[in-house]
Amino acid sequence: MSLSIHKNKLKKLKRSNLTTKFSKVFVLFILCLMGSALNAQYDSLTQNTRYSGHMILTAGYAKPLEDIASRSTFGSAKHGVGLQFLVQIPLSKRFGLCAAYDRAWFYVDEDELFKRSSTYSSPQISGEMSSVSVNQNWIVNGLNIGGFASLPLSQNQKINFETRLMFGTSFASSPGFSCTYATFSPSLSAVSYKTESLFSSKSSNVPVTFLLGLGLRINLDPDWCLALNFDYLNVLQETEFDEVEIRNTLNQTSTTTKNMDLGYYTFKLGIGKFF
C-alpha cells in the first residue's frame, strides 16, 4: 500500500512540474506577443508587398536537458548538433503561422561511462571496465506547428526580432555502445577481456512536445535573409523505449524498458529565402 501511495505522489509531482514548465513558457510568449502588438499600433512603415513568407534552414550547437543529460541514466548525453527547417507564413503585419522540423544529435559521454563501476544496468559480466565504444548516439526528432510574432528593430525593417511558440510530437533513438571489461585469472596469471553491448532502440511512443523559439532575422535583400535562433524543446510526457537489448560475449541477453523525459536547447545560425 505504501509503495502505491509513493508512486501516486511521484506521478502528481511530475504532472505539477510539467504544468509549471509549460506555464513559464506560455507567460514568456504572451509577453513577447504583447510587446509586438503595442509596437504594431505605432508602426507606419511600409512592407514589401512581395513578401508572403519565408523558409529558413539553421544549424548549430545543441545542449541536452532532463533525463538524457543525467549522469544516473544509461548513455548520458553531452553536447551535440541541432538542425532546423522552419517555415513562417504571416497572417497580418506582425503575426502568423509557423511550422518546423527539428533534428538533434547528442554524443554519448564516454568518459562518464568509463568512470562508472556499472554502465546502463548492473553488468552481466564481472571485471574492471577497460574501454567504451559508441556505435550510435542519441537522436531526437521533432515536428511542431504554431504561431509567431515579429518585431522590427530598425527603421528599414531589415532587422527583426521574432518569437515562436509551437506544439507537436517527437520521436527518438536511444544510444548504442559497447563496454569491455578486463578480468584477471589467478590460476592462469592472465587477463581476459569480455564485452557487453547495448543496442540502439527507437521510441515506442510519440509524446507531445512544445517548442519556444526566439531569434533575429536580418534581411539581406528582397529574396534572402540570415537568422540567428535560440530554440528550447521539451516533451510533455515521458518518451518510452521498449525492449532495450543488452548482449555480451558470453551469449547472455537481457532486455529492459526505459521511460525518459527529453529536452534540449539550441543556438543556431542559418540562411533563409523569401517566397
Secondary structure, DSSP 4 states (H G I P E B T S, - for coil): -HHHHHHHHHHHHHHHHHHHHHHHHHHHHHHHHHHHHHHHHT------TT-S-EEEEEEEEEEEEEGGG-TTSTT-EEEEEEEEEEEEEESSSSEEEEEEEEEEEEEE-HHHHHHSSSSSSS-SS-SEEEEEEEEE-EEEEEEEEEEEEEEE-STTS-EEEEEEEEEEEEEEE--EEEEEEEEEETTTTEEEEEEEEE---B-SS--EEEEEEEEEEEE-SSSEEEEEEEEEEEESS-EEEEEEEEEETTS-EEEEEEEE-EEEEEEEEEEEEE-
